[in-house]
């Protein structure tokens, strides 16, 4: 929960700077598609893969892999 809260606060703090810098470029379909792609590849995909690994690996093995991350 702490990480999600920190990410939300960070996004809100930098939102005015991003809007001021980018302006109307933010509503460009290519920019929106690239942003959605980055969001999926950087957070959703790794989380999904970790859950799949947790189901297939023994708990001690998964714990070691997570500690190496």
N, C-alpha and C positions, 0 to 999 in steps of 0.2 A: 504494500500500500504506500510505503514511503517513496519508492521510486516513481510510481505513477503520479503522486502528488508533486514531487519535485519536477517531473517533466511538464506537468500542466502549468505550474507556476513559472517555470523557465520560458515556456511558450508564450504565456500571457505577457511576461516582461519584455520579450523581444518582438512581440507582435507590432507595436507602433513603429519600431525601427524598420522592420521588414516592409510594412505598408508604405512608409515614407520613402524608402529606397526604391521599391519596385513599382509602386503606383498601379497603373492599369495593366502591367505585364502579368499580374497575378491571376487575371481572369482569362488569360490565353489558354486555349484547350491543351496545347502541347505542354505548357508549364504545369497545368493541373494534372495531366496524365503522368508526367515525370515525377511530380511530388507524390502522387498516389503510389507509383512504383517504388520509390525510395522508402516510403512508409511501410509497404508490405515486405520489402526485402530486408529492411533493417530491424524490424521488431516482430512482425507477425510470423514470418517464415521461421526464424530461429526458435521462437517460442513453441511453435507447432512441432518442429523437429525434436526439440527437447522432450516434449510430452510423449511423442512416439518412441523415443529412445527409452524413456522411463518405463513405458509399458513392456518393452522387450528385454531390457537389461536387468540383472539383479540389482537391488538397491545399493549394495556396497560399491559395485562397479560404477554405477551412475554417479554416486557421490564422489568417487575419485575423479571421474571425468569432469564433473562440475567444479571441483577444487582446482583442477588444472586450467580451467577457462580463465 
